[in-house]
Amino acid sequence: MQTTTTQPLFSAALKPDALPSLAGGWAAIGLAALVASPVVFLSPEILLPAGIAFGAGGAGLIGLGLYRARRRRRLEQVTLWPDQLEISITDEEGSRSLRRFDPHKVRLVLERDANEKTRAIVLQEGETRLEIGRFLRSEERSSFARAFGTALRRARRGP
């Protein structure tokens, strides 16, 4: 398929949320150390367990930071042209894949929970199914689906 315009009808870059920084975690460890330090000095027999607890907490925060940094590398670029829908996915390792759909044939399927919150956004064309925005919060999925659905209807109507 060849695009006939240089301006897409719709374009969105979907990325996982930037979670709050780890500074709060380090502050919590510092506060816990400050509170626990008089106990450690008064009671040397708990020095080893306290050290183990603080070490495990620090290691946990470092692991969480590494996980979040890796997760932030994920990107789903959704670009809708009048004659083509492109979904470019960059995974956590940096590998990139490109999927193309015909906007006239693809269906936008929203899976909802019992409270009518959007659980999943699925593109379906024939037997091919692709879930997008899995990492988005429910409100973000709903907002994206609304905007994308409007653009998809506009692409189907034509110029």
LUMKOLNU-550322 format. One record per residue: x, y, z of N, C-alpha, C, O, CB in turn; residue in three letters. Coordinates in pm, whole numbers, plus 50000, padded with zeros to 5 digits. Glycine has a CB too. Layout:
% residues N
XYZXYZXYZXYZXYZALA
...
% end
This chain:
% residues 159
500844988250000500005000050000500885012450000501885012950072499055000050121MET
500535022049923501285034449915500455045749974499285047449940501685037649768GLN
501055053450063500315064550122500215075850021501135078049942501005069450253THR
499085082950023498835093549926498995107349986498805117349917497445092149869THR
499335108250112499485121150176500725120950266501165110350310498215124650258THR
501265132550291502425133350378502025135650523502865134250612503355144250332THR
500785139150547500285141450682499395129850725498405127050659499505154650690GLN
499735123050834498835112350881497535118150936497495129550982499525103850989PRO
496485110150931495215114250991495275113651143494575120851213494065105450940LEU
496145104651192496255102651337497645096851365498135088351291495125093151391PHE
498255101551473499545096251513499645097151665499365107551724500715103851444SER
500035086151726500195085851872501345076751909501505065851853498885081251942ALA
502155081352004503235073152059502795068452197502635076652288504595081052066ALA
502595055552213502155049852340503365044552414504105036152363501095038652318LEU
503575049452537504705045252620504185042052759503185047752803505815056252625LYS
504855032952828504475030252967504635042853051505465051453021505325018753026PRO
503845043753155503915055153246505295056753305505995047053333502895053853356ASP
505665069253325506865072153403506415071953549505735081153596507535086153362ALA
506785061553618506395060253758507165070453841508195075453796506645045953810LEU
506695073653960507425083154042508875079054059509205067154053506755084554179PRO
509745088754078511175085854085511515077554207510735076354301511975098854086SER
512695072054202513165063954314513615072454432513935067154538514295055054269LEU
513645085654416514105094354525513285091954651513825092054761514005109254483ALA
511995089754636511145086954751511545074154820511485073254943509695086054708GLY
511975064154743512415051554802513695053354881513845047854991512615041054693GLY
514625061054824515875063654896515615071755022516245069555125516885070954806TRP
514685081155013514345089155132513755080055241514045081955359513335100355095ALA
512945070455200512355061155297513425052655365513365050155485511315052055229ALA
514405048155287515495040355346516295049055443516655044555552516425034655235ILE
516565061455403517305070655491516565073255621517165073355728517565083655420GLY
515255075355609514435077855728514425065555819514545066655941512995081655688LEU
514285053855759514295041455838515635039655907515695035456022513975029355749ALA
516735042855836518065041655896518215051456011518795048056115519165044055791ALA
517695063455993517785073556097517015069256222517495070756334517255087056046LEU
515835063856201515015059356314515635047156380515605045856502513585056156267VAL
516195038156299516735025756353518115027356414518515019256498516785015356245ALA
518865037656374520245038756422520365039556574521275033356628520885050856360SER
519505046856649519645046556794519435032556851520085028556947518655056356859PRO
518525025156789518265011556836519495002856812519834994556896517035005556765VAL
520155004756696521344996956663522464999956763523144990856810521814999956519VAL
522645012856796523715016456889523415011757032524325008557108523935031456888PHE
522135011557066521765006957199521784991857208521974986257316520395012257237LEU
521594985357098521414971057099522254964656989521714961956881519924967357083SER
523534962257010524414956956905523994943356850524344940056737525814955856958PRO
523244935556927522844922256877521874923056759521654913056691522214914156989GLU
521274934856733520384935856617521074942656499520444945456397519114943556654ILE
522364945256513523114951656405523074943256278522804948556170524554954156448LEU
523344930356288523354921656170521974920856105521884922655984523844907656209LEU
520894918056180519584917756114519204931156051518604931355944518514913656214PRO
519554942256116519234955456060520004957455930519454962555833519554966656161ALA
521284953555928522084954855807521524946555693521494950955579523514950755834GLY
521084934655725520494925855622519214932155568518984932155447520204911755680ILE
518384937455657517114943555614517364955555524516734956955420516284947755737ALA
518304964355565518584976155483519234972255351518934978255248519484985955558PHE
520094962355352520734957555229519714951755132519774954255012521794947055261GLY
518784943955185517734938055100516834948955043516444948354927516894927855179ALA
516514958855125515684969955077516374977654966515754981154866515334979355191GLY
517674980454985518434987554882518534979554753518374985154644519824990854932GLY
518784966554765518864957954647517514957554575517454957454452519314943654686ALA
516454957154653515114957154592514844969854514514284969454405514044955454700GLY
515254981354570515054994054500515904994854373515445000154272515385005754592LEU
517114989754378517964989654258517334980854151517284984654034519394984754293ILE
516854969054190516184960254095514944966654035514704965453915515794947154163GLY
514164973454117512964980354068513354991253969512704992753865512164986454185LEU
514404998653999514865009153908515285003553774514945009253670516015016753970GLY
516004992553774516444986253649515254981053569515214982553446517424974653678LEU
514284975053638513074970053571512314981553505511894980553389512144962753672TYR
512154992653580511405004053526512125010553409511485014653313511175014353635ARG
513455011453416514215017353306514055008853180513915014253070515705018653344ALA
514064995853197513894986853082512474987853027512284988052905514214972353123ARG
511494988553114510094989353073509835002152994509025002152901509174988853196ARG
510515013153031510315026052964510795025952820510455034952744511015036953040ARG
511585015952781512065015352644510975010752548511125012452427513255006052635ARG
509895005152599508815000252512508105012252449507845022252515507804991452593ARG
507805010952321507105021552248506195015252144506605006052072508115031452182LEU
504975020052136504055015952030503655028651957502965037252012502795008152087GLU
504085029651831503765041351748502605037551657502725028451575505015046151665GLN
501485044551672500295041951592500145053451493499985065051533499005040351683VAL
500185050251363500065060551259499005056251159499085045551100501435063051188THR
498015064951143496905062051051496955071450932496905083650947495535063251125LEU
497055065450814497025072750688495665069750624494985060450668498225068650593TRP
495255077150522493955074350459493835060050405492735054550401493735084050347PRO
494965054150363494905040750302495685030150379495815018850331495415041450161ASP
496205033550498497035023950569497135027450717497225039150755498435023350507GLN
497135017050801497355018550944498665011350977498824999550947496145012751029LEU
499595018651037500885012851073501025012651225500785022651293502045020751008GLU
501425001151277501714999651419503184995251428503534984151390500744989251490ILE
504015004251480505435001151498505644998551647505335007051731506355012951446SER
506174986851679506364982951819507844981051845508514973051779505564970051853ILE
508354988451944509714986551992509604980252129509034986252220510525000251996THR
510164968152145510034961352274511134965652371511954974252339510084946052254ASP
511134959752488512064963452595513524961452557514404968352608511754955652719GLU
513794951952468515164949252425515594958452312516774958552275515294934852381GLU
514674966252257515004975252146514674969452009514904976051908516444978652151GLY
514144957252004513744951251877512494958251826511594961551903513504935851892SER
512454960451696511334967851638510594959151536511214952051457511824980851572ARG
509274959851539508464952851440507414962651386506984971851456507774940051501SER
507024960451263506044969151199504894960651147505104950951075506684977251083LEU
503674964451185502464957551137501644967651059501534979251098501634951351256ARG
501064963150948500234971950866498844965850852498674953750840500874974250727ARG
497854974850852496454970850836495794980050735496244991350713495694971150971PHE
494734975150675493894983350587492834989950674492064982950740493234974650471ASP
492775003250677491805009850765490345006550731489465007850816491995024750758PRO
490095002150609488714998650570488324984650616487144981450623488564999650419HIS
489334976250648489054962450687489294959650836488724950250891489894953150605LYS
490134967550899490474964951039489304968951130488614978851105491764972651078VAL
489114961051235488094964151336488794968151465489794962151505487144952051361ARG
488264978351528488744982551659487834975951762486654979151771488754998351674LEU
488394966551839487614958951937488054963452076489234962752111487814943551918VAL
487094967852156487374971852294486824961152387485634958252385486754985852327LEU
487694955452467487254945552566487074953052697487954960452741488294933652581GLU
485914951152758485574958652880485314949252996484934937752978484354967552856ARG
485534954553118485254946553237483794948853280483044955653210486234950253353ASP
483414943253393482034944353443481634958753471480444962053468481874935953569ALA
482604967453498482324981553526482434990253401482465002553412483264986653632ASN
482504984053284482604990953156483924998553138484005007653055481455000553141GLU
484944994853214486265000853195486984993053085486874980853077487105000853330LYS
487705000053001488404993652890489574985352942490514990753000488905004252789THR
489514972352920490574963152963491614961252853492794959552882489994949553002ARG
491164961452727492084958852616491594965952490490394967452467492224943752590ALA
492564970252409492294975952278492904966152177494104963852177492884990652262ILE
492064960652092492514950451997492184954851855491074959351827491854936652028VAL
493164953551767492934955551624492774941851563493594932951584494104963651556LEU
491704940151485491434927051425491144928951278490284936851238490254919951496GLN
491874921351197491644921051053491694906451012492764900351008492714929750973GLU
490534900850981490454886450952490824878551076490244880651182491384882650833GLY
491784869551062492244861351175493334868251257493704863451364492754847951123GLU
493844879351207494944886451274494404895351384493514903651363495754894751172THR
494974893551505494604901851620495874907751679496894900951692493814893651728ARG
495804920551715496944927251776496424936151888495634945351864497764935451672LEU
496874933352011496504941852124497514953252134498724950952128496444933752258GLU
497014965352148497894976852162497604984052294496484983452346497724986652043ILE
498614990652346498454998452469498174990252593497524995152685497365008152451GLY
498654977952597498394969152711498894975252842498314972852948499074955552688ARG
499944983152836500574988952955499885001853001500235007053107502024991752927PHE
498915006952925498235019352963497255016853077496745005753093497495025352842LEU
497005027253155495965026453258494605026653189494515031053074496075038153362ARG
493575022153256492245020953198491755034253139491185034553030491265016053302SER
491965045353213491515058353164492255062353037491675068052945491715069153273GLU
493555059253033494355062452914493915053952795493845058852682495855060252943GLU
493615041252821493125032552712491825037952656491645038352534492925018152762ARG
490915042152744489615047552698489805060152616489185061652511488705050552818SER
490655069152663490895081652593491535079052456491115084852356491795090852676SER
492535070452452493185067052325492175060652229492115064352112494375057652348PHE
491395051052279490435043852193489405053552134489025052152018489725032752274ALA
488965063152212487995073052163488605081152048487995082551942487545082452279ARG
489805086552069490445094851967490805086551843490595090951730491715101452024ALA
491335074551865491715066051754490495061351675490525060951552492505054051804PHE
489415057751745488185053451679487615064451590487135061651480487145049351782GLY
487655076751636487175088151557488015089651429487465091651321487225101251640THR
489335088651443490215089851327490005078251230490035080251108491685090351371ALA
489795066351282489585054651196488285056151117488235052750999489545041651281LEU
487245061151179485985063851105486205074250996485655073050887484865068551202ARG
487005084451026487295094950927488075088950809487825092650694488105106550992ARG
489005079850835489765073450727488845065050639489035064350517490895064650784ALA
487865058750699486955050150622486015058450534485615053950426486135041350716ARG
485675070450580484795079150499485505084550377484885087150275484265090750582ARG
486805086250388487575091550275487585106750275487065113150367487015086450143GLY
488175112550169488325127250163487005134550147486975146850141489225130950049PRO
% end
